[in-house]
Amino acid sequence: MSLETLWLGLLGLLLAGYFVLGGYDYGVQMLHPFLRAPGHGEKAERAGRNAALDAIAPFFLGNEVWLVAFAGVLFGAFPHLEGALLPGLYPLIVAILVGLVLGNAAVQLRGRADSARGRRRWDVLIVFGGALPALCWGLVLGLLLHGVPRRADGSFRIGFGEVFSPFVLGCGVTTALLFAAHGAAFVALRSDPELAVRARRLGARFVRAAGAAGLLPLLLTLFGAGASMTNRATSAIIAALFAAALAGAWWYLSQGHPVRGFAATCCATLLPVALVGAGHYPYVLISSAGAGLTIGQAVTDGATLKILSAFGVVLIPTIIAYQTWSWRAFRGRTGRRHPSYF
Amino acid sequence: MSAADLARLQFAATTTVHWLFVILTMGLVPLVAIMHTWAACTRDPVRRAVRERMTRFWGQLYVINYAVGIVTGLVMEFQFGLSWSGLSKFAGNVFGAPLALETLIAFFAESTFLGMWIFGWGRMRTGVHVTLIWLVTLTAYASGFWILIANGFMQHPVGYEVRGGAAYLTDFGALLANPNALIALGHLTLGALTTGGVFVAGVSAFHFARGTKETELFRGSLRLGVWVGMLASFFVIIVGQLQIPVLNRTQPMKMAALNNEGVADLQARLVRDHGPGDYIPPHDWLRIAMDTMTIIGNTVSTVTFVAVFLLWKDRLVRRRPLAYLMTAMIPFPFIAAVGGWVFREVGRQPWLVYGQLTVEDALSHVSRASLAVSCAVFIALFVALAVTNWTLIARFARRGPDATQLGATEPLPDDVPESGADGKQTAPVF
């Protein structure tokens, strides 16, 4: 396997990692008003706690940086893809960033509010800051699967027509629902047992909804009005795996297996990234008219890539190691005895 | 405004606001790490408790600031690609590498470790917990290093060659040893430490002026802040001066425009080398930025120097006006630091990569309307964030250590009878 393919794999890993980890953050952000702790709810409410937000709290900062690392590697290893992609998707990227800024700030500062009213204001921003990026990432996926209107010089600019097509919208809604389900599955995994049961049921409902919404882009593709994949067989396999992951998530969540349910929603959130990467390989940005920007055209110069690789060999295992350490250190269900800061 | 002006305004606003958070983050985190280590090394339980409260109090102010800093950092990461695709087209092979390494080496680790530090109170062994905050400190400065390497390439490109209209990396070592970047990093580090020191000293002095009962906690903080502020502000001036010969060599036009000397000669030479165009950065901007920085730097240095002597027997905070003077100094290092960046970046104009790529040529094909909307949205958002951030910091700084939420577990009904029932604050258990 060549060095550039390896770096494309790494780029995919970072984006997939962000979808899995950031995905449950956004899901929990969207659903947190419906996932308050039962029983001692009133007391917790007065102290301003929210059990769902407590579940994601220790991981929150570490999750968002997967996106930053993705952007950094995109610039470092694939500058020509970055130079076309970000200005081309300008309105969507700006919307994602606005959502992230508001949502992240709100999650971290909510606990500093003095009154219930102040917290409610942050709550609105938390929901908005989860829903907007979730929806917009789905739209970006849809556009990348479908192809973008590239011009002769390689640049492109999306308009209303491209974003508001049934296929792209279908992808957006499916992703948002999937992230919501994924967030609920995470709460089912990490909250106290009473809340976990409610979160599990909510998660199963959202998995069903995501599956139903996902039918639209699938049917459009089958009838030739959706994605035109470069590698049909690979894409079909990944799409089948995605469907299986959704089915598994629904089954395990409704049968009372939160761990397996969460594993299944993890697979479901990362498979779309694999679909964009493997489904269009060797293209990294597909043109709506067919063909597009290949990995060879997008990648940085060989000398730079070698230097990055020398660092990558050490850095990637280190990153995985300390992130794993952080997950291990805060494993187990949240309780009232744990420091809850956000 | 043209599309280029809007894109420049958007970038300038994003970086400036981001920098205001970053400078306090970089200035505070070493101090918090020192306090935490100090607490961990204290045997006497009463003193240890005071020092832990001290760590949590300053740590919380730092974490509030970091929360807003990280989100502006997220936006920064995308700014290059959004508005300046010419940069990745021309210099992506070179410029992208330090940015990628910054995220993988520094940003990633900093956030993960900080998350663990915030939630590790009472959960992790003290040694591990203290190591975490030192790792956060180390990675915060590593982040600064890589960003300055990228920025240094824009100011004074080195270690590359241009083939067919694109830059290629030829000497990675030269890129990392760029004098323009390294000396700026030194200056910026000392500037950040000055800011952190003055902040800690100012808030502590405020509590003394208000007659705080936490004299031991704030005496320790005051001393640390004044000493760090004094040493850093002394050396920040020296390192600042050391930059001038480097600038004369690497960016002669910047210095010429600042001093209004020999501008015409340089302009003629640049026209000869790069074709017709206006290569003169605006004199007034540079002059005002430079003067702001120099005046504030000298003042802060003098005041903290005198303050060190007044630490003896708490003379600095015995009289209110003197204590409030320390508090009133808090904003000035921030203003000076913005002046520093204005001088550095406005002085680079009209170049994006000095002598190679102009700002105009690097602009993305983004419509003026999109830029106008995004520019307005980002500026509104960042101003709101900055106001929120400073309101919260001021509020929690004023309330003092009793109101610290960081590291405090929620009181259970049997821990605290009804005293905590107003629900406003959680009582610290340490």
Chai-1 contact restraints between the chains, C-beta under 6 A:
chainA,res_idxA,chainB,res_idxB,connection_type,confidence,min_distance_angstrom,max_distance_angstrom,comment,restraint_id
A,R46,B,G423,contact,1.0,0.0,6.0,A-B,restraint_1
A,A47,B,G423,contact,1.0,0.0,6.0,A-B,restraint_2
A,P58,B,G115,contact,1.0,0.0,6.0,A-B,restraint_3
A,P58,B,F119,contact,1.0,0.0,6.0,A-B,restraint_4
A,L61,B,S111,contact,1.0,0.0,6.0,A-B,restraint_5
A,L61,B,L114,contact,1.0,0.0,6.0,A-B,restraint_6
A,L61,B,G115,contact,1.0,0.0,6.0,A-B,restraint_7
A,G62,B,S111,contact,1.0,0.0,6.0,A-B,restraint_8
A,G62,B,T112,contact,1.0,0.0,6.0,A-B,restraint_9
A,G62,B,G115,contact,1.0,0.0,6.0,A-B,restraint_10
A,V65,B,F107,contact,1.0,0.0,6.0,A-B,restraint_11
A,V65,B,F108,contact,1.0,0.0,6.0,A-B,restraint_12
A,V65,B,S111,contact,1.0,0.0,6.0,A-B,restraint_13
A,V68,B,E77,contact,1.0,0.0,6.0,A-B,restraint_14
A,V68,B,T103,contact,1.0,0.0,6.0,A-B,restraint_15
A,V68,B,F107,contact,1.0,0.0,6.0,A-B,restraint_16
A,A69,B,T103,contact,1.0,0.0,6.0,A-B,restraint_17
A,A69,B,L104,contact,1.0,0.0,6.0,A-B,restraint_18
A,A69,B,F108,contact,1.0,0.0,6.0,A-B,restraint_19
A,A71,B,E77,contact,1.0,0.0,6.0,A-B,restraint_20
A,A71,B,F78,contact,1.0,0.0,6.0,A-B,restraint_21
A,G72,B,L99,contact,1.0,0.0,6.0,A-B,restraint_22
A,G72,B,A100,contact,1.0,0.0,6.0,A-B,restraint_23
A,G72,B,T103,contact,1.0,0.0,6.0,A-B,restraint_24
A,V73,B,A100,contact,1.0,0.0,6.0,A-B,restraint_25
A,F75,B,G96,contact,1.0,0.0,6.0,A-B,restraint_26
A,F75,B,L99,contact,1.0,0.0,6.0,A-B,restraint_27
A,G76,B,G96,contact,1.0,0.0,6.0,A-B,restraint_28
A,G76,B,A97,contact,1.0,0.0,6.0,A-B,restraint_29
A,G76,B,L99,contact,1.0,0.0,6.0,A-B,restraint_30
A,G76,B,A100,contact,1.0,0.0,6.0,A-B,restraint_31
A,P79,B,S88,contact,1.0,0.0,6.0,A-B,restraint_32
A,P79,B,G92,contact,1.0,0.0,6.0,A-B,restraint_33
A,P79,B,G96,contact,1.0,0.0,6.0,A-B,restraint_34
A,E82,B,G81,contact,1.0,0.0,6.0,A-B,restraint_35
A,E82,B,S88,contact,1.0,0.0,6.0,A-B,restraint_36
A,G83,B,S85,contact,1.0,0.0,6.0,A-B,restraint_37
A,G83,B,S88,contact,1.0,0.0,6.0,A-B,restraint_38
A,G83,B,K89,contact,1.0,0.0,6.0,A-B,restraint_39
A,L86,B,G81,contact,1.0,0.0,6.0,A-B,restraint_40
A,L86,B,L82,contact,1.0,0.0,6.0,A-B,restraint_41
A,P87,B,S85,contact,1.0,0.0,6.0,A-B,restraint_42
A,P87,B,S364,contact,1.0,0.0,6.0,A-B,restraint_43
A,P87,B,V366,contact,1.0,0.0,6.0,A-B,restraint_44
A,Y90,B,V366,contact,1.0,0.0,6.0,A-B,restraint_45
A,Y90,B,S370,contact,1.0,0.0,6.0,A-B,restraint_46
A,V94,B,S374,contact,1.0,0.0,6.0,A-B,restraint_47
A,L97,B,V75,contact,1.0,0.0,6.0,A-B,restraint_48
A,L100,B,L74,contact,1.0,0.0,6.0,A-B,restraint_49
A,V101,B,V71,contact,1.0,0.0,6.0,A-B,restraint_50
A,V101,B,L381,contact,1.0,0.0,6.0,A-B,restraint_51
A,N104,B,V71,contact,1.0,0.0,6.0,A-B,restraint_52
A,A105,B,V68,contact,1.0,0.0,6.0,A-B,restraint_53
A,A105,B,V71,contact,1.0,0.0,6.0,A-B,restraint_54
A,Q108,B,A67,contact,1.0,0.0,6.0,A-B,restraint_55
A,R112,B,L392,contact,1.0,0.0,6.0,A-B,restraint_56
A,S155,B,H365,contact,1.0,0.0,6.0,A-B,restraint_57
A,T300,B,N93,contact,1.0,0.0,6.0,A-B,restraint_58
A,D301,B,N93,contact,1.0,0.0,6.0,A-B,restraint_59
A,D301,B,Y168,contact,1.0,0.0,6.0,A-B,restraint_60
A,A303,B,L169,contact,1.0,0.0,6.0,A-B,restraint_61
A,T304,B,N93,contact,1.0,0.0,6.0,A-B,restraint_62
A,T304,B,A97,contact,1.0,0.0,6.0,A-B,restraint_63
A,T304,B,L169,contact,1.0,0.0,6.0,A-B,restraint_64
A,I307,B,F172,contact,1.0,0.0,6.0,A-B,restraint_65
A,L308,B,A97,contact,1.0,0.0,6.0,A-B,restraint_66
A,F311,B,L101,contact,1.0,0.0,6.0,A-B,restraint_67
A,L315,B,L104,contact,1.0,0.0,6.0,A-B,restraint_68
A,I319,B,F108,contact,1.0,0.0,6.0,A-B,restraint_69
A,Y322,B,T112,contact,1.0,0.0,6.0,A-B,restraint_70
A,Q323,B,T112,contact,1.0,0.0,6.0,A-B,restraint_71
A,S326,B,T112,contact,1.0,0.0,6.0,A-B,restraint_72
A,S326,B,M116,contact,1.0,0.0,6.0,A-B,restraint_73
A,R336,B,E410,contact,1.0,0.0,6.0,A-B,restraint_74
A,R337,B,T409,contact,1.0,0.0,6.0,A-B,restraint_75
A,P339,B,F119,contact,1.0,0.0,6.0,A-B,restraint_76
A,P339,B,W121,contact,1.0,0.0,6.0,A-B,restraint_77
A,P339,B,G122,contact,1.0,0.0,6.0,A-B,restraint_78
A,P339,B,G407,contact,1.0,0.0,6.0,A-B,restraint_79
A,P339,B,T409,contact,1.0,0.0,6.0,A-B,restraint_80
A,Y341,B,I118,contact,1.0,0.0,6.0,A-B,restraint_81
A,Y341,B,L406,contact,1.0,0.0,6.0,A-B,restraint_82
